[in-house]
Amino acid sequence: MSAEATIAVAMFTVADQDAATSFYTDRLGWEVRTDVSWGEGENAGRWVEVAPPGSTARLALNPPMGGQPGGGSIGVETADLDAEKARLQAAGLEIANEMAAGGPVPAMFSINDPDGNWIWVVAAD
């Protein structure tokens, strides 16, 4: 791997790709970037990517590969943390783990998707 690589795709394991896609698009306002099927029969699969509008990074929603879904964590930056918190609360999401800025650490809070993955909403510098 080149030292000039870019982190472009994070991956969460989810129990149901359709339900997860609905959560990210309907509740968070993200958009589907890719939704393709591949293979046949027992080996068939599906690749789904979602992202906030305008983001170059994407989040892949994958079925578990042996084990339970959930347990992942990502951070998304926002220019207006208070406005994003209000928007997510209005969408019926529970805000957790609110942290004030301190030293080099920005202010942030978290929400969870239905599979228990953590989404940290972080104030942009």
Backbone hydrogen bonds, N-H to C=O, Kabsch-Sander energy under -0.5 kcal/mol:
donor,donor_aa,acceptor,acceptor_aa,energy
5,A,2,S,-1.3
8,A,6,T,-0.8
10,A,58,R,-2.5
12,F,60,A,-2.8
14,V,62,N,-3.0
20,A,16,D,-2.6
21,T,17,Q,-2.5
22,S,18,D,-2.3
23,F,19,A,-2.2
24,Y,20,A,-2.4
25,T,21,T,-2.4
26,D,22,S,-2.9
27,R,22,S,-0.8
27,R,23,F,-1.5
28,L,23,F,-1.4
29,G,25,T,-0.5
30,W,24,Y,-2.6
31,E,51,A,-3.0
33,R,49,E,-2.9
34,T,49,E,-1.5
36,V,47,W,-2.3
38,W,45,G,-2.1
43,N,40,E,-1.4
44,A,41,G,-1.8
45,G,38,W,-3.1
47,W,36,V,-3.0
48,V,46,R,-0.5
49,E,34,T,-2.7
50,V,59,L,-2.5
51,A,31,E,-1.9
55,S,52,P,-2.3
58,R,8,A,-3.3
59,L,50,V,-3.1
60,A,10,A,-3.3
60,A,58,R,-0.5
61,L,48,V,-2.5
62,N,12,F,-2.9
62,N,60,A,-0.7
66,G,64,P,-0.7
70,G,13,T,-1.6
71,G,116,G,-0.6
74,I,118,W,-1.9
76,V,120,W,-3.1
78,T,122,V,-2.2
84,E,80,D,-2.2
85,K,81,L,-2.3
86,A,82,D,-2.3
87,R,83,A,-2.3
88,L,84,E,-2.5
89,Q,85,K,-2.4
90,A,86,A,-2.2
91,A,87,R,-1.2
92,G,89,Q,-1.7
93,L,88,L,-2.3
95,I,93,L,-0.5
96,A,110,S,-2.7
99,M,108,M,-3.2
102,G,105,V,-2.4
105,V,102,G,-2.0
108,M,99,M,-2.2
109,F,121,V,-1.7
110,S,96,A,-3.1
111,I,119,I,-2.0
113,D,117,N,-2.2
116,G,113,D,-2.1
118,W,72,G,-3.1
119,I,111,I,-2.9
120,W,74,I,-3.1
120,W,118,W,-0.5
121,V,109,F,-3.1
121,V,119,I,-0.5
122,V,76,V,-3.0
122,V,120,W,-0.7
123,A,107,A,-2.8
124,A,78,T,-2.6
